[in-house]
Amino acid sequence: MDFNEQNDREEIYSKPVRAGKRTYFFDVKSTKGDDLYLTITESKKRFRDDGTFYYEKHKIFLYKEDFEKFSEGLNEAIQFINSTNRSEVRSNGHVTAVENQSASAQGWSDVDFDDLGGN
């Protein structure tokens, strides 16, 4: 199955969420084997030089076996943002309070993105 075939599957459920200049779509779809999965799409209206517009879209495919870990990671990131004062963040985006700690001391795990490429 190629990306376009997977992308064109019938939506079983769709929940659009408007957030400022962006719209997020949470779409539930089904695989050929009738397993459900979620696509999360960020859509933002953009303008070309000639004044016409188009929608720039970024999509994430999230499968059932990944829901729990994805949810945990998202919740941890949101909690971090909500508990971090803006004054702790330097202009380059690093948090001063954790800057000198190692990733393992912060509870982070090393991720090698090359390992994520194949099935």
Rosetta blueprint (number, residue, H / E / L):
1 M L
2 D L
3 F H
4 N H
5 E H
6 Q H
7 N H
8 D L
9 R L
10 E L
11 E E
12 I E
13 Y E
14 S E
15 K E
16 P E
17 V E
18 R E
19 A E
20 G L
21 K L
22 R E
23 T E
24 Y E
25 F E
26 F E
27 D E
28 V E
29 K E
30 S E
31 T L
32 K L
33 G L
34 D L
35 D L
36 L E
37 Y E
38 L E
39 T E
40 I E
41 T E
42 E E
43 S E
44 K E
45 K E
46 R E
47 F E
48 R L
49 D L
50 D L
51 G L
52 T L
53 F E
54 Y E
55 Y E
56 E E
57 K E
58 H E
59 K E
60 I E
61 F E
62 L E
63 Y E
64 K H
65 E H
66 D H
67 F H
68 E H
69 K H
70 F H
71 S H
72 E H
73 G H
74 L H
75 N H
76 E H
77 A H
78 I H
79 Q H
80 F H
81 I H
82 N H
83 S H
84 T L
85 N L
86 R H
87 S H
88 E H
89 V E
90 R L
91 S L
92 N L
93 G L
94 H L
95 V E
96 T H
97 A H
98 V H
99 E L
100 N L
101 Q L
102 S L
103 A L
104 S L
105 A L
106 Q L
107 G L
108 W L
109 S L
110 D L
111 V L
112 D L
113 F H
114 D H
115 D H
116 L H
117 G L
118 G L
119 N L
